[in-house]
């Protein structure tokens, strides 16, 4: 089971795509300016902020898994 979960984690971690995290209206306004550097910065900031909820859920899930596994062995 652990090997399967590890494989899926590595698979999803290594297979990446370019993601635009902005809403359509924000993107249109930001891309209207020359260069688009502000749009890239805003997009990177949104993606950075999206990581923390997933990390929090993953860490909590890991500790729940670990505690349940410990209870099964007793």
C-alpha positions as CSV (number, residue, x, y, z in Angstrom):
1,X,0.0,0.0,0.0
2,X,2.8,2.4,0.9
3,X,4.6,1.7,-2.4
4,X,1.5,2.5,-4.3
5,X,0.9,5.7,-2.5
6,X,4.6,6.7,-3.0
7,X,4.4,5.9,-6.7
8,X,1.3,8.1,-7.1
9,X,2.9,10.9,-5.1
10,X,6.0,10.8,-7.3
11,X,3.9,10.5,-10.5
12,X,1.8,13.5,-9.7
13,X,4.8,15.5,-8.4
14,X,6.8,14.9,-11.6
15,X,4.0,15.3,-14.1
16,X,3.4,19.0,-14.2
17,X,1.6,21.4,-16.4
18,X,1.6,25.2,-16.7
19,X,-1.2,26.4,-14.6
20,X,-3.0,29.8,-14.8
21,X,-4.5,30.4,-11.4
22,X,-6.1,33.8,-12.2
23,X,-9.8,34.3,-12.9
24,X,-10.6,35.3,-16.4
25,X,-11.3,39.0,-15.6
26,X,-8.0,39.5,-13.6
27,X,-6.1,37.8,-16.3
28,X,-7.6,40.0,-19.1
29,X,-6.8,43.2,-17.1
30,X,-3.2,42.1,-16.3
31,X,-2.4,40.9,-19.7
32,X,-3.5,44.1,-21.3
33,X,-0.4,45.8,-20.1
34,X,2.9,45.5,-21.9
35,X,5.3,42.7,-21.1
36,X,2.9,40.8,-18.8
37,X,5.4,40.7,-15.9
38,X,2.8,41.8,-13.4
39,X,0.5,39.0,-14.6
40,X,3.2,36.4,-14.1
41,X,3.9,37.7,-10.6
42,X,0.3,37.6,-9.6
43,X,-0.1,34.1,-11.0
44,X,3.0,32.9,-9.1
45,X,1.7,34.4,-5.9
46,X,-1.7,32.7,-6.2
47,X,0.0,29.4,-6.8
48,X,2.2,29.9,-3.8
49,X,-0.7,30.6,-1.6
50,X,-2.6,27.5,-2.9
51,X,0.2,25.2,-1.6
52,X,-0.4,25.7,2.1
53,X,-3.9,24.2,2.4
54,X,-2.8,21.1,0.5
55,X,0.2,20.8,2.8
56,X,-1.9,21.2,5.9
57,X,-4.4,18.5,4.8
58,X,-1.5,16.2,3.8
59,X,0.2,16.6,7.2
60,X,-3.0,16.1,9.1
61,X,-3.8,13.0,6.9
62,X,-0.4,11.6,7.6
63,X,-0.7,11.9,11.4
64,X,-4.2,10.3,11.3
65,X,-2.9,7.5,9.2
66,X,0.1,7.0,11.5
67,X,-2.1,7.0,14.6
68,X,-4.6,4.5,13.1
69,X,-1.7,2.3,12.1
70,X,-0.3,2.4,15.6
71,X,-3.7,1.5,17.1
72,X,-4.0,-1.6,14.8
73,X,-0.6,-3.0,15.9
74,X,-1.6,-2.8,19.6
